[in-house]
Amino acid sequence: MKAFVQLALDWLDPKPPAPAPLTEPAEPVLPLSEVLTASHFQHPQANRGIHLGSTSVAYCLKRSPRKTIGMSVGPDGLDVRAPRWVGIGVIEAFLLEKADWILNKLQEMQERQRQMQASIIQWRDGVTLPFLGETVVLQLDASHGFKTVGAHLQEAAHDNPTGTPRVLRVAVSQTASEKQIRDAVQAWLMQQAKLNFTERLNHFAPGLGVQWKKLSLSNASTRWGTASADGAIRLNWRLVHFKQDIIDYVVVHELSHLRVMDHSPLFWDTVRTVVPDYAQRRAQLKDEVLPQWA
C-alpha cells in the first residue's frame, strides 16, 4: 500500500528532472554503406551490379569450378568468383554481408589511383621527386662537367632548414625534351642505386652467413627483387625513391633467400634476425605511392 501511495504522489507532484549528463551519449555506429553519400563504382568488365546502401557497384562476376565464393578489389574495381551452381541471390547475399569491407577497399583503391595519377612526373625544370626518402628538386644545367652520370646532387648545407629540398642539377639544357630530362635523371638514379645496393648487400651478407655473386638492376612493375640459388640478386632500381630502412628490408629479404628459398616460417625468422620490424617496413613498401614515370 505504501508503494502505491508513493507512486501516486510521484505522479501528482513529480520530482525535478535529473541533471543532464556531462557528455552526450556516443552516436550509434552505422555501417559504412549507410554513411557514404551516393556514389558509383564501375568495373570496366562489369557484367553484374548491386546496390550496397546508397552506393552502386558494377562488378565483374566470373564462374569457375571453385567450391566457394571469392572476391577481390583491384585497380579495376570489384571482381567476384563463384561456383557455377551458386545462384545470383546467394552471391548478392554474400556481397551485402561483406558490404562494409567491399566499400572500404573500393574507397582505398580509388584514393590510391588518385594519388598515383597525381604522382606522374612532369619532366621539366623545378619538378621534385624523392631520393632515399628525401625530396630533391631538379635544376637543368647544361654547363655541368659532373663526374657522376647525368646529374649531380648538391651537398646538404649544415644551415639548411629541415625540409628544404636539395637541388639535383641535371646535365641538360633548358630547352631539353621531357625524354632527355627523364633519361638523364634515370641514368643518375640507376648509378646511385647500384652503389647503394652493393654497399648494403656487402653490409648484411656476413651477418646472414651468405655470399652473393652478382647484382643486376631490374625495372619490373610488380617485383622489388629476386634471388637465385647461384647467388645472383636482382633489385628494382626505383627502390632508391624509398628511405634507406625500406631498401635495407628488401636487401635483407633477398639475401635471406640465399639461405631459405621459399617464404616459410623459417624464411621470415631469418629475416627477423636482421630486421625485427620487417612487417612494418614491408607494409610501408606496399602502401607508399612512388612517382609514376611517364
matplotlib code that plots the C-alpha trace (Angstrom):
import matplotlib.pyplot as plt

x = [0.0, 2.8, 4.4, 1.1, 0.7, 4.3, 3.8, 0.6, 2.3, 5.2, 2.8, 0.8, 3.9, 6.8, 10.4, 12.6, 14.3, 17.7, 20.5, 21.7, 24.9, 28.0, 28.8, 26.4, 26.0, 28.0, 26.3, 25.4, 27.9, 26.4, 27.5, 29.8, 27.2, 24.8, 27.4, 28.7, 27.0, 25.5, 28.4, 29.2, 32.0, 32.2, 34.4, 35.5, 34.4, 31.3, 28.5, 26.5, 25.6, 24.4, 23.4, 25.3, 23.4, 23.5, 26.4, 26.1, 28.7, 29.1, 31.3, 32.8, 31.4, 33.3, 32.1, 34.6, 34.8, 35.7, 33.7, 33.3, 32.5, 35.6, 36.2, 38.9, 39.3, 41.9, 42.5, 39.6, 37.1, 35.3, 36.0, 33.7, 34.4, 31.7, 30.9, 28.7, 25.9, 25.5, 22.6, 22.8, 20.6, 23.2, 26.1, 24.3, 23.5, 27.2, 28.1, 25.6, 27.0, 30.5, 29.3, 31.5, 34.7, 33.9, 33.2, 36.2, 38.5, 36.9, 37.4, 41.0, 41.7, 40.1, 42.2, 45.4, 44.5, 44.1, 47.5, 49.2, 47.7, 48.9, 52.4, 53.1, 56.3, 56.2, 59.8, 60.8, 63.0, 61.8, 60.0, 60.5, 61.0, 62.0, 65.5, 66.3, 63.1, 64.3, 62.6, 65.0, 64.2, 65.5, 67.6, 68.5, 72.2, 73.8, 77.2, 77.5, 81.0, 79.8, 81.8, 78.6, 76.4, 73.6, 73.3, 74.8, 73.1, 74.3, 75.6, 73.3, 74.2, 74.5, 72.4, 69.8, 66.3, 64.9, 62.5, 64.1, 64.7, 68.3, 69.0, 69.7, 71.5, 70.7, 73.1, 70.7, 69.7, 66.6, 65.3, 65.7, 62.8, 61.0, 62.6, 66.1, 65.5, 63.9, 66.8, 69.5, 67.7, 67.2, 70.9, 71.9, 69.4, 70.4, 74.0, 73.2, 71.0, 73.9, 76.3, 73.7, 72.6, 76.2, 77.2, 74.1, 74.5, 78.1, 76.9, 74.2, 75.6, 78.2, 75.6, 73.3, 76.2, 75.6, 77.6, 76.1, 77.7, 76.1, 73.9, 71.6, 69.1, 65.6, 62.7, 59.9, 56.5, 55.4, 58.5, 61.1, 63.7, 64.6, 67.3, 68.7, 70.3, 73.6, 73.9, 72.5, 70.5, 68.2, 66.9, 64.5, 66.4, 63.3, 63.9, 66.2, 63.0, 62.4, 64.1, 67.2, 65.5, 63.0, 65.8, 67.6, 64.5, 64.4, 68.1, 67.8, 64.8, 66.6, 69.8, 67.7, 66.5, 70.1, 69.5, 65.8, 64.4, 60.7, 58.5, 58.2, 58.2, 61.9, 62.5, 60.7, 62.6, 65.8, 64.7, 63.6, 67.2, 68.4, 65.2, 63.0, 60.4, 60.3, 56.4, 56.1, 58.7, 57.0, 53.7, 55.3, 56.8, 53.4, 51.4, 53.7, 52.9, 56.0, 56.4, 55.0, 57.5, 55.6]
y = [0.0, 2.4, 1.7, 2.5, 5.8, 6.8, 6.1, 8.2, 11.1, 11.0, 11.1, 14.1, 16.0, 14.8, 15.3, 17.7, 16.0, 14.6, 16.8, 16.0, 14.0, 16.0, 14.2, 13.2, 9.5, 8.1, 8.1, 4.6, 3.1, 3.0, 0.6, 2.2, 1.6, 3.9, 6.6, 7.1, 9.6, 8.2, 7.1, 4.6, 2.2, 0.7, -2.2, -2.0, -5.6, -5.4, -7.9, -7.5, -4.7, -4.3, -1.5, -1.6, 1.0, 4.2, 3.0, 1.4, -1.2, -2.7, -5.7, -8.5, -11.9, -15.0, -18.6, -21.3, -24.9, -23.5, -24.5, -21.2, -17.6, -15.3, -11.7, -9.1, -5.4, -4.1, -1.1, -2.0, -2.5, -5.5, -9.0, -11.8, -15.5, -18.1, -21.8, -22.4, -23.9, -20.9, -18.7, -14.9, -14.4, -16.3, -14.3, -11.0, -12.0, -12.7, -9.3, -7.5, -9.2, -8.0, -4.5, -2.6, -4.4, -4.0, -0.3, 0.4, -1.4, 0.4, 3.8, 2.9, 1.8, 4.9, 7.2, 5.2, 5.7, 9.4, 9.6, 7.6, 9.9, 13.0, 11.5, 11.3, 13.2, 16.2, 16.3, 19.9, 22.4, 22.7, 19.4, 17.4, 13.7, 11.6, 10.2, 8.0, 9.3, 12.9, 15.4, 16.8, 19.5, 19.3, 22.1, 21.9, 22.9, 22.3, 23.6, 20.5, 19.0, 16.5, 13.4, 11.5, 10.2, 12.5, 14.7, 15.9, 16.3, 19.3, 18.6, 19.3, 22.6, 22.5, 25.6, 24.4, 24.4, 20.9, 20.1, 22.4, 20.3, 19.8, 20.5, 17.8, 19.6, 17.7, 17.8, 19.1, 22.5, 24.4, 23.5, 19.8, 17.5, 15.6, 12.4, 13.9, 15.1, 11.8, 9.7, 11.9, 11.6, 7.9, 7.3, 9.1, 7.3, 3.9, 4.7, 5.7, 2.6, 0.3, 1.9, 1.9, -1.7, -3.0, -1.4, -2.7, -6.2, -6.3, -4.9, -7.5, -10.7, -11.6, -11.4, -13.8, -16.2, -15.9, -14.7, -13.0, -13.3, -10.8, -7.7, -6.7, -3.8, -4.5, -2.3, -4.7, -3.3, -5.7, -7.1, -5.3, -8.0, -11.7, -14.0, -17.2, -20.1, -19.3, -16.1, -13.7, -10.8, -8.6, -5.4, -2.8, 0.5, 2.5, 1.4, 4.5, 6.6, 5.0, 5.7, 3.6, 1.4, 0.2, -0.5, -2.4, -4.6, -5.6, -6.3, -8.5, -10.2, -11.2, -12.2, -14.4, -16.3, -17.5, -19.4, -20.3, -20.2, -20.2, -17.9, -20.5, -19.5, -20.4, -17.7, -15.0, -16.0, -15.5, -12.0, -11.2, -11.8, -8.8, -6.7, -7.3, -4.8, -6.2, -6.4, -2.6, -1.9, -4.4, -2.6, 0.8, -0.7, -1.9, 1.3, 4.1, 5.7, 6.3, 8.7, 7.4, 7.6, 8.8]
z = [0.0, 0.9, -2.5, -4.3, -2.4, -3.1, -6.9, -6.9, -5.1, -7.6, -10.5, -9.0, -7.8, -10.0, -8.8, -10.7, -13.7, -13.1, -14.4, -18.0, -18.2, -18.7, -22.0, -24.8, -25.3, -28.2, -31.6, -32.7, -35.1, -38.6, -41.4, -43.9, -46.6, -44.8, -44.1, -47.6, -49.9, -53.1, -55.4, -58.1, -58.8, -62.3, -63.2, -66.9, -67.5, -65.3, -66.0, -62.8, -60.5, -56.9, -54.5, -51.2, -49.3, -51.3, -53.4, -56.7, -57.5, -61.0, -60.7, -62.8, -62.0, -63.2, -62.8, -62.1, -60.7, -57.3, -54.2, -52.5, -53.4, -53.5, -54.2, -54.6, -55.1, -57.5, -59.7, -61.9, -59.1, -57.6, -59.0, -57.8, -58.4, -57.7, -58.4, -61.4, -59.3, -56.9, -57.7, -58.1, -54.9, -52.8, -54.4, -53.7, -50.1, -49.7, -51.1, -48.9, -45.8, -46.8, -47.9, -45.4, -46.4, -50.1, -49.9, -47.7, -50.1, -53.1, -51.4, -50.6, -54.2, -55.6, -53.4, -54.3, -58.0, -57.4, -55.7, -58.5, -61.1, -59.2, -58.8, -62.6, -63.1, -65.5, -66.7, -66.5, -64.6, -61.0, -60.6, -57.4, -56.8, -53.8, -53.5, -50.5, -48.9, -49.3, -51.7, -54.3, -56.9, -60.5, -61.9, -65.6, -66.0, -69.4, -68.2, -65.9, -66.0, -63.4, -62.5, -61.9, -64.8, -65.9, -62.8, -59.6, -56.1, -54.1, -50.7, -47.8, -46.1, -42.3, -42.0, -44.5, -42.8, -42.3, -45.2, -47.7, -50.9, -52.1, -55.7, -58.3, -61.2, -64.4, -67.3, -70.0, -71.3, -70.5, -74.0, -73.4, -74.2, -71.4, -72.6, -72.4, -68.9, -67.8, -69.3, -67.6, -64.3, -64.7, -65.6, -62.4, -60.2, -61.6, -60.8, -57.3, -56.9, -57.9, -55.5, -52.6, -53.2, -53.5, -50.2, -48.4, -49.8, -48.5, -45.2, -44.5, -46.2, -43.5, -40.7, -42.6, -43.4, -47.2, -50.1, -53.1, -56.5, -58.9, -58.7, -61.5, -61.6, -62.7, -63.9, -63.0, -62.4, -59.7, -58.0, -55.9, -56.0, -56.8, -55.6, -57.3, -55.6, -57.5, -55.6, -58.2, -56.9, -58.9, -57.3, -58.7, -59.2, -58.2, -54.7, -54.4, -54.1, -50.6, -47.3, -46.5, -44.0, -46.6, -49.1, -46.3, -45.8, -49.4, -49.5, -46.4, -47.8, -51.0, -49.1, -46.8, -49.8, -50.3, -47.1, -47.5, -51.0, -50.0, -47.8, -45.0, -41.3, -41.3, -44.0, -42.1, -38.9, -40.9, -42.0, -38.4, -37.1, -39.0, -39.4, -36.4, -37.6, -41.1, -41.1, -40.6, -43.3, -45.7, -45.1, -46.0, -49.1, -50.2, -49.2, -50.3, -53.7, -55.7, -58.6, -61.9, -64.7, -67.8]

ax = plt.figure().add_subplot(projection="3d")
ax.plot(x, y, z, "-o")
ax.set_aspect("equal")
plt.show()
